[in-house]
Amino acid sequence: MLRINEPTWQVALESEWNQPYFQSLSQFVIEAYQTSRCFPSQELIFNAFEQCSFDQVKVVIIGQDPYHGFGQANGLAFSVNDGVAFPPSLINIFKELEQDCDIPIAISGNLERWAAQGVLLLNATLTVQENQAGSHQKKGWEQFTDSVIATISEQKSDVVFLLWGAFAQKKGAKIDRIKHLVLESGHPSPLSANRGLWFGNRHFSQTNAFLIERQKEPIAW
């Protein structure tokens, strides 16, 4: 049975663990990891939650699938393990960060440093088979991560949700926009960025301005 170890998430999501869809999802994922190479490694499936407790969450960035190339995914949306070449979307994230906040391009694409400050880097689907994008979609992960987003929206206040691209925007449709700040733009993928839908969104500086206004510690991006 899959389970998040981090105690504040265990409590926040306790209504999910015994639901039939989650038990079915657990069975699917366990069998998939036994019969094929899947990413991230099994101990990192819930890494986004382990690195950023429910109590810590100040910012939520929604991705779609984990990276499906060998050694890339580490359980955090858009993040890669240390020493791994930056995927194109991550390059564009760092370029926008440089333009927006005058922060030099990072040496490492491992975004655990963001998670430690309260940034939940949440993929809609938390696992994938090697070299098969979308292979674990529609198995229950989407229902689980919808519940995660709904729980944050209902139980917390003054959280910044960054919705990049149509998929993330649809995923965030039920966020309470009175209680929270929702920032939307195109996706950082080259296709979207090259059409002028990503660069210049200034989401990173807007996030920090909001957090400071709410007397919260800004993110050291």
Secondary structure, DSSP 4 states (H G I P E B T S, - for coil): ------HHHHHHTTTTTTSHHHHHHHHHHHHHHHHS-EES-GGGTTHHHHHS-GGG--EEEEESS---STTTB-SSTT-B-TTPPPPHHHHHHHHHHHHHH-PPPPS---THHHHTTTEEEEESS--EETTBTTTTTTSSHHHHHHHHHHHHHHH--S-EEEEESHHHHHHTTTS-TTTSEEEEE--SSHHHHTTTSSTT--HHHHHHHHHHHTT-PPP--
